[in-house]
Amino acid sequence: MLDIKGLYKNYGEFRALSDISVSAESDEFVCLLGPSGCGKTTLLRIIAGLEEYQQGTITLDGRNLNDIEVRDRGFGIVFQSYSLFPNMTVARNIGYGLKLRGHDKATISAKVDSLLQLLGFPQLAGRYPHELSGGQQQRVAIGRALAVAPSLLLLDEPLSALDAKVRHEMRDEIRQLQRRLRIPTIMVTHDQDEALSMADKVVCMNHGHVEQVGTPQDLYFRPKTKFVAGFIGTSNFFDQAEAGILFGASGDAGTTENLFVARPEELSLRADEGADAVVEDITFLGKVSQAQIRWRDRIILGEIRLGERLRPGDRVALGLLPEAGRWVAP
Ligand code: ATP
């Protein structure tokens, strides 16, 4: 198990990470999720031993990582750019780490063969990186990281250079592989869909600190802050007065700064000629359409489901579906 406690990192005067505490259980898939510049890569590089830090502790199975040489940590790392050795075949790329560790040829060959089978492309063993597609190259990079039976797998935006279809396929592949091999994995991503679909646990970061840690469902359905509610999925925010008028919702006394959040799919829209909200525009999204509803001087996003007939210009009464909506910190 990896355990990070109270970690701080400065680059000169700039504080890149502040009081970070994160853990990864032995078979957990953890995603570090946040916007560009929030410190995800810095945190991953610190875990990998590629970056110093000023304060905090990192332990792996109870041992302080500072006491373990980087090359003895046995971590598998996959970066955004495939970083394969261009002059080596697929098989030699995958076997590289084993060769470095002094394994004999027969052991390396057997391990490489089994990984090629596991990854599903034994026929590519003799190809060079430039003869592979982007998705294939990234699969080889993952194979190379797995070859050394890593105690921890670190993935830095491994899918971001791939086109949308391959990216979706590889999400499932990586997740299944990780479940099968039960290797604790930490993946950096700025893509919320990727994090929600792949992670057991999401660490949502903002400006160098952790906003919230939880399951994908926790972060989506029970965001604690405005940032998390806004970064993950789409949210409507209402102040106390607005939430009271629209939904009869009232927050705790003493937390008047808190905001009420409702997702577009949590709102009910009912045609009502006497209502003071008006459908301003409708965007077709496939399964549902998104309605932009003008209420007073603001736009509220709602959803129009199959069979519901609303058109721009219709007046609607807004309501909340059962158990929908929650208060978050500003
Ligand atoms: P991205 O998704 O864009 O890669 P990130 O969340 O991974 O972003 P980091 O690369 O960890 O962000 O950077 C965090 C902050 O630290 C940024 O503001 C960045 O400018 C700063 N930073 C990163 N590396 C250095 C460095 N070597 N020297 C100074 N500042 C740095």
Residues whose N, C-alpha, C, O or C-beta is under 5 A from the ligand:
A	BS01	ATP	Y11 A16 P35 S36 G37 C38 G39 K40 T41 T42 H190
